[in-house]
Amino acid sequence: MVDMKIKDRELGTKKTEIMGILNVTPDSFFDGGKYNTLENAVKRAGEMIKEGAVIIDVGGESTRPGYVKITVEEEIQRVVPVIKAIKETYDILVSVDTYHAKTAEEAILAGADIINDVWGLKKDSNMAQVAAKYQVPVVIMHNRENAEYQNFMEDVLKDLQESIRIALEAGVKKENIILDPGVGFAKSYEQNLEVIREVHRLKELGYPVLLATSNKSVIGITLDEDKEHRLEGTIATTCVGVMAGCEFVRVHDVIENKRAIDMMEAILKGRKEEA
């Protein structure tokens, strides 16, 4: 595990922590429309905190296949009031799921503690500067415009190294970088399985790792199930993340994944003590 401190909180040092997903958008692939009112969003955040989430990840624009693009202004209008209300109500870390620098900055001013960028600082050239300006952690997710790879895992690592370089050159501190393998983004079904299986390779780069697979299509295809029946598949990937030493998992169903993590940690702890 890689030590990480966010707002004086030690995270990921002893066990895999949970980032709970809060989509405040009407067209999220999994829970679109459920939490796009302020009252419902804050209530859901409270539920996830009670269940064991240490970070609430607020997103205002869906990134599912075929999603409807919205303006940056609309995204800000969706996420800022929710972030502000959550921070006023709960003592919890909040991340903003966006690839727009302007949204990220407004979210930080509203109280957000972390930026979660699905484009790895490459879509908006100002994103790294915002992260550096406010000295907040940033989740750098693997993504690219095309899915043409020469050597898949080596190319993924090279892409992430490029994003890391962008971050460091902008002034983002090394201890503020988290890596995400980007399951479901610019990858085939087989490549999604491979990047989950090989997620431990990201640890070679020396940064904390967040695994975000919750209810994604790779699970649906594997199990031949719709989005309402992918919990067990998600838990399986969470267990892979724990085995690989991932510091974070990003999930919709917090309590179920928390139980799986606790069981995995107990098993692994016993194995270490017996060695």
N, C-alpha and C positions, 0 to 999 in steps of 0.2 A: 504494500500500500504506500502511496505517496502522500506525505503530510500536506495538508492544506488548511489554511485559516481564512475564514470569511467573517468579517465583523467580529473578530475575537472568538470565533467558534471553531474548534478543531473538528474537521470533517474528514471522513474517509481514512482515518489513521488506524482504526481497529476493525471496522466492518463496512460493508457496502451500505451506503445511505440511499434514501429514496427521494427523488424529485417527483412530486405529484403534478400531473397535467391538468391545467385549467384552461380550456378553450372557450373564449368569450366571443364566439363566432357562430353564425347560423348554419355554416356549412362544413363544420369539422367532420371528418370521415367517421368518427366513432360516436361522438356525443353532441353533434351539431344542434344548437338551439337550446340545449338544456340549461346552460349557464350564461346566456347572453343578456341577463338582467343583473343589475348590481346586487340586488338582494340574494338571488340564487348563486351568484358567483362567490360572494363572501361566505355564504352558508356552506358551499361545497369546499371552499378553502379550509374552513373550520373542521369539517368532517375529515379531510385528508390529514390535517395536522394531528387530530385526535388519533387517527389510525397509524401514524408514525412517519409521515412525510417531514423532512427537514428543510425542504425547499418547495415552494409553489411556483410552477412555471406558467406564466400567463401569456397566452397567445391570442392575437386579434385577427390573424389572417390564416386561413387554412392553407396547408401545403400538400394536401392530398392530390392524387392525379386528377387533372381536369378542374382544379379549383378556380374559383372566380377571383381575379385580381381586384384589389381595392386600392384606393388612394392612400398615401401616407397619412393624410389628415384624418381619414376615416379610421385607420388603424389606431392612431393616437387617441381618437375619441372613444374607441372601444377599450383600450387597455389602461390608459392613465387613471380614470376614475376607479377602476377595479383595484389597481395596484395601491392607489392612495387609501382606499377603504380597507384593504387587507392589512396594510401596515399600521393603520390607525386602530384596528381591531385586535390584531394578533402580534405576538412577538415571534416572527418567523422570517426567514430569508425568502426573498422573492426574486425570480428571474423573469426577464422579458424575452419571449420567443419572437425574434424579429431579425430581418436582414437589412433593415433600413436604419441608417445612423440617426436620422432625425427622431424616429420613434424611440430608439434606444436612449437618446439623450433626454427626451421628455419623460420617459419611464424612470430613468435614474433620478431626475429632479422630483419625481412623484414618490420616490422611495425605493425603487428597484435596486437590488444589490448585485445582480449578475446579468450579463448579456448572453443569450443563447442564439447563436447565429448559424442557421442551416446552410449558409453559403461560405462558412469558414473565412470570413472577412474579405471575400473576393467579389461580392456582388456590388457592395457600396464601398467606394474607396475611402470614405470618411469614417467607417465603422471602427477601425483600429485606433484612429485618433480619439474617438469618443471614449473607448475603453481606457486608453492611456490618460486622457484628460481627467477622468474621474477615478482612475485607479481601481476599477472594478474587475472582478474575474470575468472571463469570457469563455464560453463553450464554443470551441472551434470544431464544427462538424465537417466531415468529408463530403464533398459534393463536386460536381464538375458539369460542364455544359454537354459533354458527350460521354458515352459509356464504352469508348474504344480503349481497351487496355492492351499493353504488350505483355506485361507480367502483373496480374491483378493485384496481389497484396503488396508487391514492391511499389507499384504505381500509387496505390492508396497511401502508403507511407510517404512517398515522395510528395504527393499532393498536400498531405498534412504538414510536412516539413516546410513547404512553400508558405502555407498559411501561418505557421509559427514564425517564419522569417518576417512576414508582413507585420505580425503583432510586435515582435521584438524591436524591429526598426522604427515602429511608431512610438515606442516607449512603454509598451505593456510589459509589466514585470513578469519574469518567468514563473513566479509562484502564483500568478493570476491566470494561468492558461490551463484549460481542461480540454481533452480531446474526445471526439465522438466519431465512431466509424461510419456513421451515416447510413444505417440500414434503411433500405427503401428509396435511396436517392442515387440516381445514375448507376444502377446496378441491376443485373438480371436476377432472376429467381435463384439460380445456382450461385451467383456471386454474393447475394445476400446471405445465403447459408454459409458460404465460405468466410465472409467477414465476421459473422458471429462466431464460427468455429475457431477462427484465428485472431479473435479480438485481443488475445494476450500479446500479439505482436506489437500492438500500439504502445505497450508498456516499454518497449525498447527505446522509445523516444524520450522517456523520462518524465512524463506528465501524468496527472490523474486522468482516468478514463471514465466516461459516461456511456453506458449502453442504453440505447433507446429503441426498443423493438415492439413496444406495447400494442398488441392487436393489429399489427401491420400485415400487409398482404402476403408476405412470405410465410406467415403463420397460417393465414387463411387458405393459401394454396396447398400448403403441406397437409393440413388437416381436412381440407375440403369443407370448410365451415365459414359462415358469414361472420361479420364483425361482432355479433352478440355471443359467439361461442368460441372465442379464442383465448380465454383466460388461462386454461391449462398450458397451452402452447407458449403463452407469454411467460408463465412461471418457469417453464423449462429453460427458456432463454435467460431468465434472471439467474437461475442456478448456474448456467454456463458463465455468466458474468461474475458471480461470486467465486467460482473455481478459478477464473482468470485473474482475479484480484482487482476487478473494476471497483473504483471508489464510489460510483453512483450508478443507479438505474433510474430511468425516467418511465413512469407507468401511470395508467389510468386507475387501476384497481390497487389501492395502496395496501389495505390490510392483508389481502391474500398474498401479495408479493412480500410483504414484511414477514409473514409467518414462514414463507419459504426461505427467505434470507436467514432468519433466526435459526431454522433447522440446519441449513447448510453451514452456518458459522459454527454451530455446536459440533457438527460432525468433523469439520476441518480442524477445529481447536483440539478435539480429541486425538485426531491423527497426529498433529504436531506434538502433543504432549507425550504420545507413545513413542515417537521417533527418538 
